[in-house]
Amino acid sequence: MNEVVERPRGPSEIAIVRDKLGEMGGQFKAALPAHIPVERFMRVVMTAIQNNPDLLKVTRHSLFNSAMKAAQDGLLPDSREGAIVPYKDQAQWMPMIGGLRKKARNSGEIATWDVHAVHENDEFDFELGDNPFIRHKPTLGDPGKLIAVYSVATLKSGEISRDVMSVSAVEKIRTKSRGKNTPWNDPIFYDEMAKKTVARRHSKVLPMSSDLDDLIRRDDGLYDLEGASDKVEPKPRGLASKLDALAEMRGGETIDHDIDDSASAQPPADADRRDERPASASRQASEGESSDATNSEITVEAARKAGAAARDDGRSRKAVPAKYKANEHFLEAYLAGFDGDPEDNGDVDESEPGEEGNRQ
């Protein structure tokens, strides 16, 4: 019989990581607070890696760097105080609600900070405003689905601060979480992640130490807060958007585009007076613009007068003739004339839209 010869195998990935962590023991010890033994910290890190094999697929540098960040924060990556999560080929350190509360208690700014989850079978009521309150009586039976989370912080001064988030608001944040293998996707940790979400939002209005503030900022970086779920594909820029852009160029001048539809928004009496205008007035304005169009040298003054004529004729402010839109200076002059800006100082006519008929 042929004997099966076993070839010596190299060290496993988990063994390589364990050895490297052992080599970094001195660095972890220097970063950790005195109450966390380095041996305990490294055991927790190895347990986190063994419980999530995807962490062996990320770059070693990002994995060890995430462990170092946890040590520097003085938190354990045990899925209560924090977690090391994979994102693409990188590992990232993610503080959890237990870690945020721990740092807050150690900051000296907050006396107590309670964060709780509310389920559909609980008795829950809250009110904001001048007399805010939160009343929550959890059920001892089947809690049902999660419906909300809330945060109550008592400051050293005795002031109480509150924040409440519905589960739908929490979901909007969850959908922006980077990575597929985060604690969000584990039903066991969903409530904890939801509680951390309201705590993160609430913390932004609470006094806190600089290290806790840094912790919150780093945690914000794990969420795509301007992600694709909220992005709208850009539409072709129409005349209205071009006018908005021009308004921004005019030194921050505010232009109320609601006035654009003043012809339909005017009282009936004003509308009747506009309809009674002789047809020759409209014809003269049209003829004036036609003669300008044939002139190869349109002046700024001509554009301003054309805008004023269009306003007096009751045209929409957005209906700028193409010959004036083609040149930024002519477009600006046309709009200035339409707005009734005097030639001398450019002051804006502050008359109400309803008074437009009185000028005619």
Backbone hydrogen bonds, N-H to C=O, Kabsch-Sander energy under -0.5 kcal/mol:
donor,donor_aa,acceptor,acceptor_aa,energy
5,V,3,E,-0.7
6,E,4,V,-0.7
7,R,5,V,-0.5
16,I,12,S,-2.2
17,V,13,E,-2.3
18,R,14,I,-2.2
19,D,15,A,-2.4
20,K,16,I,-2.2
21,L,17,V,-2.5
22,G,18,R,-2.1
23,E,19,D,-1.9
24,M,20,K,-1.3
25,G,22,G,-1.3
28,F,24,M,-2.4
29,K,25,G,-2.5
30,A,26,G,-1.8
31,A,27,Q,-1.4
32,L,28,F,-2.5
36,I,33,P,-1.7
41,F,37,P,-2.0
42,M,38,V,-2.4
43,R,39,E,-1.9
44,V,40,R,-2.2
45,V,41,F,-2.2
46,M,42,M,-2.3
47,T,43,R,-2.2
48,A,44,V,-2.2
49,I,45,V,-2.0
50,Q,46,M,-2.5
51,N,47,T,-2.0
52,N,48,A,-0.8
55,L,52,N,-2.3
56,L,53,P,-2.1
57,K,54,D,-1.5
59,T,89,D,-2.4
63,L,59,T,-1.9
64,F,60,R,-2.7
65,N,61,H,-2.2
66,S,62,S,-2.1
67,A,63,L,-1.9
68,M,64,F,-2.0
69,K,65,N,-2.1
70,A,66,S,-2.0
71,A,67,A,-2.0
72,Q,68,M,-2.6
73,D,69,K,-2.0
74,G,70,A,-0.7
74,G,71,A,-0.9
75,L,70,A,-2.3
78,D,76,L,-2.0
79,S,82,G,-3.2
82,G,76,L,-0.5
83,A,94,M,-2.4
85,V,83,A,-0.6
85,V,92,Q,-2.8
87,Y,90,Q,-3.6
90,Q,87,Y,-2.2
92,Q,85,V,-2.8
94,M,83,A,-3.3
94,M,92,Q,-0.5
96,M,81,E,-2.3
98,G,80,R,-1.4
99,G,80,R,-0.7
100,L,96,M,-2.2
101,R,97,I,-2.4
102,K,98,G,-1.9
103,K,99,G,-2.5
104,A,100,L,-2.2
105,R,101,R,-2.5
106,N,102,K,-1.7
107,S,103,K,-0.8
107,S,104,A,-0.8
108,G,104,A,-0.6
108,G,105,R,-0.6
110,I,104,A,-0.7
111,A,154,T,-2.2
112,T,154,T,-1.6
114,D,152,V,-2.9
116,H,150,Y,-2.1
118,V,148,A,-3.4
120,E,145,K,-2.5
121,N,143,P,-2.3
122,D,119,H,-2.1
123,E,137,K,-2.4
124,F,122,D,-0.7
125,D,135,R,-2.6
127,E,133,F,-2.4
133,F,127,E,-1.8
135,R,125,D,-3.6
137,K,123,E,-3.3
147,I,118,V,-3.0
148,A,118,V,-1.7
149,V,165,M,-2.4
150,Y,116,H,-2.3
151,S,163,D,-2.9
152,V,114,D,-3.0
153,A,161,S,-2.8
154,T,112,T,-2.8
155,L,153,A,-0.6
155,L,159,E,-3.0
156,K,109,E,-1.5
158,G,155,L,-1.9
161,S,153,A,-3.0
163,D,151,S,-1.9
165,M,149,V,-2.9
167,V,147,I,-1.9
170,V,166,S,-1.9
171,E,167,V,-2.3
172,K,168,S,-1.4
173,I,169,A,-1.0
174,R,170,V,-2.5
175,T,171,E,-2.4
176,K,173,I,-1.3
177,S,174,R,-2.0
178,R,222,L,-1.8
185,N,182,T,-1.7
186,D,183,P,-1.5
189,F,186,D,-1.6
190,Y,186,D,-0.8
191,D,187,P,-0.5
193,M,189,F,-2.6
194,A,190,Y,-2.5
195,K,191,D,-2.4
196,K,192,E,-2.1
197,T,193,M,-1.7
198,V,194,A,-1.7
199,A,195,K,-2.0
200,R,196,K,-2.7
201,R,197,T,-2.0
202,H,198,V,-2.6
203,S,199,A,-2.5
204,K,200,R,-0.7
204,K,201,R,-0.8
205,V,202,H,-2.0
206,L,203,S,-1.3
213,D,209,S,-2.1
214,D,210,S,-2.4
215,L,211,D,-1.7
216,I,212,L,-2.2
217,R,213,D,-2.2
218,R,214,D,-2.3
219,D,215,L,-1.9
220,D,216,I,-2.2
221,G,217,R,-1.2
222,L,219,D,-1.6
223,Y,220,D,-1.8
224,D,176,K,-3.3
225,L,223,Y,-1.8
227,G,224,D,-1.8
230,D,227,G,-1.3
231,K,228,A,-0.7
238,G,236,P,-0.5
242,K,238,G,-1.8
243,L,239,L,-2.5
244,D,240,A,-2.1
245,A,241,S,-2.2
246,L,242,K,-2.1
247,A,243,L,-2.3
248,E,244,D,-1.7
249,M,245,A,-1.3
250,R,246,L,-1.0
251,G,249,M,-1.1
252,G,248,E,-0.8
253,E,250,R,-1.0
256,D,254,T,-0.5
257,H,255,I,-0.9
259,I,256,D,-1.3
260,D,257,H,-1.4
261,D,258,D,-1.0
262,S,259,I,-1.8
264,S,261,D,-0.9
265,A,261,D,-1.4
266,Q,262,S,-1.2
271,A,267,P,-2.1
272,D,268,P,-2.5
273,R,269,A,-2.0
274,R,270,D,-1.9
275,D,271,A,-2.0
276,E,272,D,-1.5
277,R,274,R,-1.1
281,A,278,P,-1.3
282,S,278,P,-0.8
283,R,279,A,-2.2
284,Q,280,S,-2.9
285,A,281,A,-2.0
286,S,282,S,-2.3
287,E,283,R,-2.7
288,G,284,Q,-2.5
289,E,285,A,-2.1
290,S,286,S,-2.2
291,S,287,E,-2.4
292,D,288,G,-1.7
293,A,289,E,-2.2
294,T,290,S,-1.5
295,N,291,S,-0.6
295,N,292,D,-0.8
296,S,294,T,-0.6
298,I,296,S,-0.6
303,A,299,T,-1.9
304,R,300,V,-2.3
305,K,301,E,-2.4
306,A,302,A,-2.2
307,G,303,A,-2.0
308,A,304,R,-2.1
309,A,305,K,-2.5
310,A,306,A,-2.3
311,R,307,G,-2.1
312,D,308,A,-2.5
313,D,309,A,-1.6
314,G,311,R,-1.6
315,R,310,A,-2.5
319,A,316,S,-1.0
320,V,318,K,-2.4
324,Y,321,P,-1.3
325,K,321,P,-1.7
326,A,322,A,-1.5
327,N,324,Y,-1.0
331,L,324,Y,-0.5
331,L,327,N,-2.7
332,E,328,E,-2.3
333,A,329,H,-2.2
334,Y,330,F,-2.8
335,L,331,L,-2.4
336,A,332,E,-2.3
337,G,333,A,-2.4
338,F,334,Y,-2.2
339,D,335,L,-2.6
340,G,336,A,-0.5
340,G,337,G,-0.7
341,D,336,A,-2.8
346,G,342,P,-1.8
349,D,339,D,-1.0
350,E,348,V,-0.5
355,E,352,E,-1.7
356,E,353,P,-1.5
358,N,355,E,-0.6
359,R,355,E,-0.8
359,R,356,E,-0.9
360,Q,356,E,-0.5
360,Q,357,G,-0.7
